[in-house]
Amino acid sequence: MEEIKEGIYEVLELMGICTVGGDEDEDLREYIIDSLQFINFILEVEHHFEIEVPVNILVYDNIASLNGFAGLIEELVDEKCLVSCK
């Protein structure tokens, strides 16, 4: 999961969002403060990890926990690998 968290931090950095980093479980809502920024963040995450985030998990509260959000992204990356590896 560390690679996923690093990727999320890279996306934030590319968006010009400075984070404290290093915290075990940050609340990403401290950095992504409005709906437009949230949509841009999700689009960048999709591009970075080459995944599609399903509409049913596009909820602002899903980024309340870096670890929780990284877990969701990790599941999507794993699912993509399972589908493309067949």
Secondary structure, 3 states (H helix, E strand, C coil): CHHHHHHHHHHHHHCCCCCCCCCCCCCHHHCCCCHHHHHHHHHHHHHHHCCCCCHHHCCHHHHCCHHHHHHHHHHHHHHHHHHHCC
